[in-house]
Amino acid sequence: MRLTKQGHSSVRLEKDGRTLVIDPGGFSAPDAAVGAEAILVTHEHPDHFDEGRLRAALEADPASRVWTLRSVAEQLSAAFPGRVHTVGEGDAFQAAGFEIEVHGQLHAVIHPDLPRITNVGYVVDGAVFHPGDALTVPGRPVQTLLLPVHAPWNKVSEVIDYVRAVRPTRAIDVHDGLLTDLARPIYDRMLGPGGPGVAGADHGRLAVGEALDL
């Protein structure tokens, strides 16, 4: 499986000539979802879900399908009947030749005064976990954790403890679109061998467009 970073929280996964994209939001390229046979969306916030990007992908390829939670599906299903599937925690399905499990229910707390929205994470082929905007522990081993390192709803101690709880083989940064170049070495030190430690997981990050074979 090949993993390509598409900006912020969006990644592209390719296997056996088939393609799956997760969270082609407003901080990724306009064509981030185009060419994907399957598109997974974790929640409705615009840095994860951009309706124009999804419409572009669905209009470009009649075989393209979307799996997401209800709040996103309701915005697309009327225009693309039969091609937008609603999922929730505990669901399992196949998409573009990948085996998908759904974990989690709610977005992380941004502030107690703000109502929490729904959020789901996806385990892909039992190996890669994208939690969306939550620190969901999937309750199963995963080799690669896509780690939301920076957000209005987290701090670095929570990120470190999250990696320790999931215990992946590797953690790859996502949700980093608002980090400046000055901040990245600090996060690398905190999450890498020179920091408090993340239960033996290898920590890394990809530049936009950079790929990693898993």
C-alpha positions in Angstrom: 0.0 0.0 0.0 1.3 3.5 -0.9 0.4 6.5 1.3 0.6 10.0 -0.2 0.1 13.1 1.9 -2.2 15.6 0.2 -2.1 18.4 2.6 -3.3 18.9 6.2 -5.5 15.9 7.0 -6.0 14.4 3.5 -4.2 11.3 2.4 -4.3 9.1 -0.7 -3.9 5.3 -0.4 -3.1 3.2 -3.4 -3.0 -0.6 -3.8 -3.2 -2.9 -6.8 -4.0 0.0 -9.1 -6.9 1.2 -7.0 -7.2 4.4 -5.0 -8.9 5.6 -1.8 -8.8 9.2 -0.5 -9.5 10.3 3.1 -10.7 13.8 4.0 -10.2 15.9 0.9 -10.9 19.2 2.7 -10.3 22.8 2.0 -6.6 22.7 2.9 -5.9 20.1 0.2 -5.6 20.6 -3.6 -8.8 21.3 -5.5 -8.4 17.9 -7.3 -7.5 16.0 -4.2 -10.3 13.5 -4.6 -10.3 13.3 -8.4 -9.4 9.8 -9.6 -10.3 8.1 -6.4 -12.6 5.1 -6.6 -13.5 5.5 -2.9 -13.6 8.6 -0.7 -13.9 8.5 3.1 -14.8 11.6 5.1 -14.5 11.7 8.9 -16.7 14.7 9.6 -18.2 18.0 8.3 -15.6 20.6 9.2 -14.3 22.4 6.1 -10.7 21.3 6.5 -11.9 17.7 6.2 -14.9 18.0 3.9 -15.2 20.3 0.9 -18.3 19.8 -1.1 -16.8 21.2 -4.2 -13.9 18.7 -4.1 -16.2 15.8 -3.6 -18.6 16.9 -6.4 -15.6 17.3 -8.7 -14.5 13.7 -8.0 -18.0 12.2 -8.3 -18.7 14.1 -11.6 -15.4 13.1 -13.1 -15.9 9.3 -12.5 -19.3 7.7 -12.3 -17.7 4.7 -10.5 -16.5 6.9 -7.6 -18.2 6.4 -4.2 -18.3 8.2 -0.9 -18.5 6.7 2.6 -19.1 9.2 5.5 -21.3 10.0 8.5 -24.9 11.3 8.1 -24.1 15.1 8.4 -21.9 14.9 5.3 -24.0 12.3 3.4 -27.1 14.5 3.6 -25.3 17.2 1.6 -24.4 15.0 -1.3 -26.8 12.0 -1.5 -29.6 13.8 -3.4 -27.3 14.8 -6.2 -25.5 11.4 -6.4 -28.2 8.7 -5.6 -26.7 5.4 -4.6 -23.2 6.6 -4.5 -23.0 8.1 -1.0 -23.1 5.7 1.9 -23.7 6.6 5.5 -21.6 4.8 8.1 -21.1 4.8 11.9 -19.1 3.2 14.6 -18.8 -0.6 14.3 -19.5 -0.7 10.6 -17.2 -2.6 8.3 -17.2 -2.6 4.5 -15.1 -2.9 1.4 -14.2 0.2 -0.7 -11.9 0.1 -3.8 -10.5 -3.2 -2.7 -9.7 -2.0 0.8 -11.2 -3.4 4.0 -12.5 -0.6 6.1 -13.6 -0.5 9.8 -15.3 2.5 11.4 -14.3 3.6 14.9 -15.4 6.5 17.0 -18.5 8.7 17.4 -17.7 12.3 18.4 -15.4 15.1 17.5 -12.9 16.0 20.3 -13.9 18.8 22.7 -12.9 22.2 21.3 -14.4 24.1 24.2 -17.2 23.1 26.7 -19.4 25.9 25.4 -19.3 24.5 21.8 -21.6 21.5 21.0 -19.7 18.4 19.8 -20.4 17.1 16.3 -20.1 13.6 15.1 -16.7 12.2 13.9 -15.7 8.8 12.8 -12.2 7.3 12.1 -11.3 4.6 9.6 -9.0 1.6 9.9 -7.9 0.6 6.4 -6.8 -3.0 5.7 -6.2 -3.5 9.4 -3.1 -1.4 9.1 -3.7 2.3 8.8 -5.9 4.4 11.2 -7.1 7.9 10.4 -9.0 9.1 13.5 -10.3 12.4 12.0 -10.6 15.1 14.7 -10.6 12.8 17.7 -8.1 10.8 19.8 -10.1 7.6 19.3 -8.3 4.5 20.4 -9.4 1.8 17.9 -9.2 -1.1 20.3 -7.1 -3.1 17.8 -3.5 -3.1 16.7 -2.6 -0.8 13.8 0.8 -0.4 12.1 0.4 3.2 11.0 -1.4 5.9 13.0 -2.2 9.1 11.1 -1.6 11.4 14.0 -3.5 14.8 14.3 -0.6 16.7 15.8 -2.0 20.3 15.9 -5.5 21.6 16.3 -7.6 24.0 18.4 -8.7 20.9 20.3 -5.5 19.3 21.4 -2.1 19.9 23.1 1.1 18.0 22.7 0.9 16.0 25.9 -2.5 14.6 24.7 -0.9 13.7 21.4 2.0 11.9 23.1 -0.4 10.0 25.4 -2.6 9.1 22.4 0.3 7.4 20.5 1.2 5.6 23.7 -2.4 4.3 24.0 -2.7 3.2 20.3 0.8 1.7 20.2 1.3 1.8 16.5 4.5 0.8 14.7 4.7 4.3 13.2 3.0 7.6 13.6 2.7 9.9 10.6 1.7 13.5 11.1 -1.6 14.8 9.7 -3.7 17.8 10.7 -0.6 20.0 10.5 -1.7 22.6 8.0 -1.6 25.4 10.5 1.9 24.6 11.9 4.7 26.9 10.8 8.1 25.7 9.8 9.3 27.1 13.2 7.0 24.8 15.1 7.7 21.5 13.2 11.2 20.8 14.7 9.7 21.3 18.2 6.9 18.7 17.5 9.5 16.4 16.0 11.6 16.6 19.2 8.6 16.1 21.5 7.3 13.1 19.5 10.7 11.6 18.5 13.5 9.9 20.3 14.7 13.1 22.0 11.3 13.8 23.6 9.2 12.1 26.3 8.8 9.1 24.0 5.8 7.5 22.3 6.0 3.9 23.3 8.5 2.9 20.7 6.6 4.1 17.7 8.6 5.6 14.8 7.5 9.2 14.3 7.6 10.9 10.9 6.0 13.5 8.6 5.5 13.8 4.9 5.6 16.9 2.8 2.6 17.6 0.6 2.9 15.2 -2.4 5.4 12.9 -0.6 4.7 9.2 -0.6 5.6 6.3 1.7 5.3 2.6 0.9 3.7 0.8 3.9 
